[in-house]
Amino acid sequence: MANRDGGSSSLGTLLAGAVIGAAGLAWWLLSEAEQRRQRGLLLSRYAGSDAESLAPGQEPSRPLRERELQDKVHQLNQAIDDVRRQLESLSTPGQG
């Protein structure tokens, strides 16, 4: 009986680790996107482009980057769901 409890707690730990890892990756992706946006603004100003004509904090390709980031986060969430389903199927009774 103790082995069964250990297996379910291991599964819970593994699932929690996957969720925490995914959240960390999403946080990192967001921070990287923000850093790239800021670098792009600085570079466009140094290059003498039309960055001054944009509103503060706006850059021409920002909507595209946000969509790309949202797509990456969506793919990550789907991968997490797939792993969760696989882990749940391993822990269902009668499969051992």
Sequence and secondary structure as in RCSB ss.txt:
>XXXX:A:sequence
MANRDGGSSSLGTLLAGAVIGAAGLAWWLLSEAEQRRQRGLLLSRYAGSDAESLAPGQEPSRPLRERELQDKVHQ
LNQAIDDVRRQLESLSTPGQG
>XXXX:A:secstr
 HHHHHHHHHHHHHHHHHHHHHHHHHHHHHHHHHHHHHHHHHHHHHTT GGGGS TT  TTHHHHHHHHHHHHHH
HHHHHHHHHHHHHHHHSTT  
